[in-house]
Every structure is written in C-alpha cells, then in structure tokens.
Amino acid sequence: MAALEREKSIYYSPSDADEFPLPSTPESHLYIPVDPGFLSVDKMASFPIYVYHPGRERFVLFKNEESAIKQEQLAMLSKGGRKPVFVPKTSSYELNEYLSQDLSAIVDDPNLPVKEKTQKFHAIASTVMQSLFDSPPDMKMFVATAKNISDSMARLVVGDSKSILELNLLRSYDYYTYSHSMNVCVLSLGLYMDLTPGAASADLHDLSRGLLLHDVGKCDIPNELTNKRGPLNKDEWEVMRSHPVKGFDRLEADDSLSSESRLISLHHHESADGSGYPAKMKHEQIPLTTRICKVVDVYDALTSRRSYKDGMPPFNALNLMMKEMKREFDQDILKAFILFLRKMGKLTDQGF
C-alpha cells in the first residue's frame, strides 16, 4: 500500500501539543510518542513502552510487551510534569488495536460528562485513524481496527444525542484522509439519524463503519498525488478517480458489512444528474446512505484547508453547492443537511 499524507504523528490531544516537547535524536524516528493519559491501568499492552532519558540522551525500556501497566507506573510517569512515552513503530498495529479497543471503556463510562467523553474519544480515534492511513497494515487489521472505532462512535451518538454536537465542535478543518474520514462519518451519521428517526442501533453501527471507510481506496493512491499542491493533470486525475473502485475491492470480501454500507466506498462520487463516477448512476439508483455521504463529503472538502488553499466558510460552501453544483445532489438531502448544520450552530444568522 502507498503511504498516505503525513502529518506530525503523535498520539495526544491537539490541545496538549505544547505540553509534549519531543526529543530530537537520530533514533526518534523509530518511535511513536504517546500521551500516557491514553494508557489504562491493569490492561495488557502487548507492546513495549520506552521513556526518554535526557541525561543519557537515549530511550530506556519502561515496560516490556508481556505485562500490563500498573497504577504505580502511571504515577511515576506523571512526576515532574506530563511527558510522552514512546512505542516502537514496529509495534504500531498493537498500539492502534489497544487504543481502539479502549474507546469502548470511554464511551461506556457513566462518570464521564459527555463533553469530556467526546474529547477523549475524538483524540484517540483521530490519532488511530491517522496511523492507519499513514502506514496501513494489511486490510484485515485495518478493517478490524476501524470497526472498533466506528462501533464506539455509533454507541456514543446513540447513547447521548449531545455527543454529535460535541464531536462537530471538535471537527478538524485541515484536510487529511484520516480527518476527512472522521468528519464525514460524524456529520453523515448525525444527518442520517435526523432523516430516519428511530433507526435501529445495528443499522447505525453498520453505517458508521461504511462511512469511516468510504475513502479506504486512497491507501492505493500514490502519496505524491494525495499531497500534490494545486490541481491534478488529466493522467493524475484518472489515477485519483480509481480510488472508489479500489476501496470497494478491499471491502468486497467483508461479509460483516452490509451491501449498502460497502457500496458507499464505490459510489460516494456519483452525482444525481449522472455526471459522477465510476458508474454514472442517477438519483434513486444511488442508495440513500451514499447520497448522504456525497453531500457531506463535498461539504467537508470545500470547507477544509489544503496545503494550497484555505477552506471556504460554511455559508459560501453551501451556496456553491446549492447553485453551481445543484444538479449533483439529492436536493431533499442537501436541504436536510442545511437544517442539520443550523441545529449544530454552524449557520447562525447567515441566511439559511
């Protein structure tokens, strides 16, 4: 698989970035920095953990891969101020699996207020998704880890409707495949719940995974195209347009995912007027969940910052979608999405 776009890779909440100065040594690139707040007491962690010793200018083993993390070990890490621990990049899959499984405990914790719960969920889920797209494991591992995230997200939003608002407030406006996948999943799931009140929990779990993996085909697109500054040329665009088929091919054998949710990856670039790709489907030929994803996918792309352009304000993006791009969308879904964004507080006093 081609590695996707790279961003500063560290497992912590973005608001804590300044609290975690990282060592600059020749060996640093071999480790993943991790916020110790993401580690759970007495839970088996099948990866070694290192700490950085400034005096020795080297990484020192703190816990081996055959033991759980003890309370006294976490307490020891907090002495002298918060600082990261380090996991070898060779153990990145074990780390991602550990963190994605831990999301269930966060979502199910009755003592966590919804704001704190969604902040913790978003911080961990985003960093795990970043790692999955940045250095993809084999597809079975990729899908299994994404399922842990999507299942927890579905339980979160079903358990407390306020979590959709809180997750939306945490939305990243920088366009990377991992952050875009999270954004599209959150907003599409919220819109689907508005359009289909009383939807079965099983359907929401299934849909959340299909949405989270809608761009999984970009794992097979060269990094220089996904990161290119400026527009793609004709040949490059043809390669980029292949990602829906590549994504569907990767999910086709996953019989735990419904056919409708699996098809989101294949058809999220179809347009209501038949001008989309790859199958040039029209209107009701396109499944409802994919029509929802199409609207949210374009909105998130328009309002996100890229390396070569600023994101559009929500009002401007929706104005463009309603006028110049009108024929591409299911108009009922687009109108429902505008109402949904107003409910989220995104369009206050802006004319919609």
N, C-alpha and C positions, 0 to 999 in steps of 0.2 A: 504493500500500500504506500501511496505517496504521503509524506508528512504534510499536514495542512499548515495554515498560517500560524506563526509563532508569536506569542506574547510573553511578557515576563512570567515565568512559570513558578508560582509559589502557592502553597496551599494555606491561604489565610483569607480572612475577610478584607476586601479592599480598603475599608476604613482604618484597618490596622497597619497599613503598609509602612508608615513611618516608624512604627514601633519595632520593626524587624530588620535592623541593619544586617546585611549578608556579608560573609567573609569573601574576600577576593584572593583566592589561591588557585594554583594550577589544577587542583583536584575538585574545585567547587562544581564544575560542570558535570561531575559524576553523581551528584546528589540532588534530591528534591527537598527543598525547605518545607517544613510542615509546622503549622501552628499547634503547639501541644494541647491547646484547648479543643482540638478535634479528636483527641485520643480518649478512650474510655477505660475506666478503672476495671481491672479483672477480666477484660475481654482479650481473648487470644489474638495476638497480632503476629501473623506468620511472615514477618519481615523484620530485619534488624533496624535498630534506631541508633543514630550517632549524634553526638554533640560536638560542637566546635570548641577547641581549647585554644584561646588566643595566645597564651604564653608559649605553647608548643607549636602554634601555627599548623595544627593538624586536626583531623576528625578522629574522635575517640569513640569506640563502641560503648553504648549506654545500655542496650538491651538486645539480646540475640533473637533469632526468628523462632525460637521454640518456647517462648514464655509469654505470659500475659503481662500487662502493665499494672504495676501496683500503685496504690494511693501514695505511698511514701516516695515513689519515683517521680510522680507528677508534682508532688510538693517540692521536691528537690529542684525540679526544672524551673519553678517559679521564683527561686531565690535570686536576688539581685536584679529583678525585673524580668518581664516577659521576653523570651528569645526563642527562636525556632529550633526545632530538632531537625535531623536530616536522615532521609531514607535513600539508599542507593537506587539509582534509576533502573537498575536491573530488577528491582522489586516493585516497579510501578504498578503492575497489574494487581499484585497482592494488596498494595496500599489502596488502590481505587476500589477494589472489592470490599475491603474493610470499611472504608468511608461510606460507600454507597449503602452497605448493609446498616450502618449506624444511623442512617436517615430515619429508619422506622422508629427507633427509640426516641428520636427528637420529635417526630410527628405525634407519637402516642403519649408523650409526657404530659400528664394532666396539670402539672405545676408550672409549665412554661406559658407565659402570656403569648397570644397569637403573634404579636409583633416580634418578640424575641425568637419564637419558634420559626417564623418565616425567614428571619435574618440568618439564623443558623442553617436552615435548610438551603437557602439560596447560596450561601457562601460555599458550602460543601458540594452541592450539586453542580454549581458552575465550575468549580475547580476540577472536579472529576470529569465533567464533560470536556473541559479544555484538554485534559490529559488524553482522553480517548481520541479526540480528533487530532491532537498534536502528534501523538505517537501511537497509532492504532494497534491494538492487539489483534489476534485472529477474530473472525467475525462472531464466533460463538461467545467468546469472552466479552466482546464489545456489546452484543445484544443483551447478554445476561446482566452486565453492569448497568446498562441503560434501563433495563426493566426494573432494577432496584430503585432507580431514581424516579421513573415515571409512576411506578406503583405508589411510592411515598407521596409524590406530588398529587396524585388523584385522591389519596386518603386525606391529604392536607386540605384540599379545596372542598371536598365533600364534608369533612368534619367541621369546618368553620368557613362560612362564606366570606368573612372579612379577610381571609388569607389571600384571596385573589387581589384585593386592593393592595394589601401589603406587598405581595410579590410584584405587582405592577410598579409600585414605588421604587423597588429595587432594580428595575429593568436597566440593563446596560445599553448605552447608546453608541458604543463602539462596535463596529461590525466585524465580528469573527464568527466562523461557522458554529462554534460551541455556544456563544452568547446568543446568536440569532436563533439557534435551535431551542434554547431555553425560552426566549422571548415569545417565539411563535407558539410554543406549547402552552405557555401560561395564558396568553391572550385568546388563543383559539379554544382552549378548554373552557375559559370563562364565557366566551360568546356562545359556545355550544350549549352550556348549561342554561343560558338565557333563552335560547331558541327552543330547547327541549326540556322544559321543567319536569322534574321527576325522573330524569334519565337514570337507568339502572347503574349501580356502582360498578358492575362488571364492564359495562359499556364505556364508562369513563376511564377505567384502568386501561382498557384496550386502546381507546382513542389516544390517551396521553402518550403511550409508547409509540404509536404510529406517528404522532406529531413530533415527538422528540427526535425521531429517526428520519424525518422527512428529507433531510439533506445528507443522509449517510453515504450516498453515491459520490460525494465530494472527496471521500477518502481516496478515490481513484483518479482524481484530477491533479495534474502536476502543481506543485506548490507555487511555481512562478506564474501560473495563471490565476490562482485564487488570490494571490497577493499583488497582482500587477497594478501599478499606478496608472490610471487612465483607462480608456476603453480598450476592449479586445479587438483584434483584427478578425477578418472573416474566418480564417482557419482556426484561430484560438476560440472563437465563439462556438464553432461546431464541436470542438472538444468539450467546452463547458456545457453545452446543451445535452451532452451524453449522460450527465450525472443522474437524471431521473431513472433512466433505464438501468444504469449500473447499480443504483440504490435498490431498485426493485429486485434485480437479480440476486442481491445479497440477502434480501428479506424473504424471497420466494419460498425457501425451504423451512421458514419458521412457522410451523403449524400451530404455535401457541398464539399467534397474532391473527386476528380476523382478516378475511379477504379485503374488507372495506378499508381497514386501517393500513394494511400492507400496500394498498393501491395509492395511498397518499403520497408515498415517495415517487411513484411513477407518474402521477397526473397533477401534481401541485403547480405545474406551469401550463396547464391547459387554460383556455380562455372561453368565456361564454359565447363569443362570436366565432369560435372555431379557428382563431389565429394562433393558438398556443401550440405546444409540443409536449410529448412526441406523437400523439395520436390525432391531433386536431379535433378533439371532442367538443361538443356544444352543449350548453345549457344543462338540462336534466340528465344528459348522458354522463355528466360528471357527478360522482357521488357527493352528497351533502357535506360530509366531513372534509372532502377535498376542496369543495367550493369555499368553505370556511377558511381552510388553510391558505388558499390562494389569496384571499382578501388580506389576511393578517400578514402573510409572507411579504407581499408587496409593500404594505404599510410599514412594516419593520425595516425593510430595505431602504425605503425612501427617508425614513426619519433617523437612520443610524449614520454615524460618522464613518467615513472611509479615510484611507491614507491620502486620498487625492481630492476629497470634498467634505464639506460639512453636511450634517443631516438636515432635512427640511423640518420646520416646525409642524406639529400635527395638523393644524388647520390647513396649511399650504399643501401638505401631502394629500389630505383627503379631498381638497378642492381639485387637485390634479387628477385624482382617481375618479372623481365624480364627473369631470368634464372631459379632459383629453383622453382618459383611459376608460371611460364609462362602459364601453362595449365589451371589455374584458371580464367584467364581474357580474355575478348574480346580484342584481340591484337590491333585492329584498335583504340579502345578507349584508351588503355594504351599508344599507340604511340601519340595520340592526347593530352593526359594528359601531357606527357613529353614536347611536344611543348608548351602547355599552361603554364607549370611551367617555361620554359625558358623565355617566354614572361613576366612572373611575376618577373623575375630576380632571380629565385631560383637555376638555374643550370648553372650559368655563368662559362665558361671555365672548365667544369667538364666532358667533353667527350660526352655529349648528344647533 
